[in-house]
Amino acid sequence: RGMDDEMIEYLRPRTYDLLRATKFGFGKPDPRSMDDFLKFSSIDPAQALMADNSIKNLKTASDYGITGLWTWTSDDEPAEKDIAAANTIDAIRVRDTA
């Protein structure tokens, strides 16, 4: 993303590293990943918004009280089951993330 290695290493301990969670065997959408992220960040889930293109990931966030923003960017319409799942968690759907 245009940053040199020195900047990345400076930022790494100050940001949540999803790769770290994946390395420990619980990347998205595993609830342990969300537990780890919330402990790291001290974010109040009721005041948070998670943007993702995966309903499974947004479901995990919803289970923690985080509002989901479904970033559907494909030219194809989503499957009915995905629309139904998004509706059950009250995910906000956006077509264009620009």
C-alpha positions as CSV (number, residue, x, y, z in Angstrom):
1,R,0.0,0.0,0.0
2,G,2.9,2.3,-0.6
3,M,4.6,2.1,2.8
4,D,8.1,1.0,3.3
5,D,9.1,-1.8,5.7
6,E,10.2,0.6,8.4
7,M,6.8,2.3,8.5
8,I,5.0,-1.0,8.5
9,E,7.0,-2.2,11.5
10,Y,6.4,1.1,13.3
11,L,2.6,0.7,12.7
12,R,2.3,-3.0,13.4
13,P,2.2,-2.9,17.2
14,R,-0.1,0.1,17.0
15,T,-2.7,-1.5,14.8
16,Y,-4.6,-4.8,14.9
17,D,-2.9,-7.4,12.6
18,L,-5.4,-9.8,11.2
19,L,-2.5,-11.8,9.8
20,R,-1.4,-12.4,13.4
21,A,-4.8,-13.8,14.3
22,T,-4.7,-16.0,11.2
23,K,-1.3,-17.2,12.1
24,F,-2.6,-18.3,15.5
25,G,-5.4,-20.3,13.7
26,F,-8.4,-18.0,14.2
27,G,-8.8,-15.5,11.4
28,K,-12.0,-14.0,10.2
29,P,-14.8,-14.9,10.9
30,D,-13.8,-17.0,14.0
31,P,-15.1,-15.4,17.2
32,R,-11.7,-15.7,18.8
33,S,-10.5,-13.2,16.2
34,M,-13.2,-10.8,17.2
35,D,-12.4,-11.3,20.9
36,D,-8.7,-10.6,20.2
37,F,-9.5,-7.5,18.2
38,L,-11.9,-6.0,20.8
39,K,-9.4,-6.6,23.6
40,F,-6.6,-5.0,21.5
41,S,-8.6,-2.0,20.4
42,S,-10.8,-1.3,23.4
43,I,-13.6,-0.5,21.0
44,D,-17.1,-0.3,22.2
45,P,-19.0,-2.6,19.9
46,A,-22.2,-0.5,20.2
47,Q,-20.3,2.4,18.7
48,A,-18.5,0.4,16.0
49,L,-19.1,-0.3,12.3
50,M,-17.5,-3.2,10.4
51,A,-17.3,-3.0,6.6
52,D,-16.9,-6.3,4.8
53,N,-18.0,-8.1,1.7
54,S,-18.6,-11.4,3.6
55,I,-21.9,-12.0,5.3
56,K,-20.1,-14.7,7.5
57,N,-17.7,-12.0,8.8
58,L,-20.5,-9.5,9.4
59,K,-22.5,-12.2,11.2
60,T,-19.6,-12.6,13.7
61,A,-19.4,-8.8,14.1
62,S,-23.2,-8.7,14.7
63,D,-23.0,-11.3,17.3
64,Y,-20.7,-8.9,19.2
65,G,-23.1,-6.0,18.8
66,I,-21.2,-4.3,15.9
67,T,-23.2,-2.8,13.1
68,G,-22.4,-4.4,9.7
69,L,-21.8,-2.6,6.4
70,W,-22.1,-5.1,3.6
71,T,-19.8,-3.8,0.8
72,W,-21.4,-5.6,-2.2
73,T,-19.4,-4.6,-5.2
74,S,-19.9,-7.4,-7.7
75,D,-21.7,-6.7,-10.9
76,D,-23.9,-9.8,-10.2
77,E,-26.7,-9.6,-7.7
78,P,-26.1,-11.4,-4.5
79,A,-27.7,-14.7,-3.8
80,E,-31.1,-14.6,-2.1
81,K,-29.6,-16.5,0.9
82,D,-27.0,-13.8,1.4
83,I,-29.6,-11.1,1.2
84,A,-31.8,-12.9,3.7
85,A,-28.7,-13.4,6.0
86,A,-27.8,-9.7,5.7
87,N,-31.4,-8.8,6.6
88,T,-31.4,-11.0,9.7
89,I,-28.4,-9.1,11.1
90,D,-29.6,-5.7,9.9
91,A,-26.5,-5.2,7.8
92,I,-26.4,-2.0,5.8
93,R,-25.8,-2.8,2.1
94,V,-23.8,-0.5,-0.1
95,R,-23.2,-1.0,-3.8
96,D,-20.2,1.3,-4.3
97,T,-17.4,1.8,-1.8
98,A,-15.7,4.6,-3.6
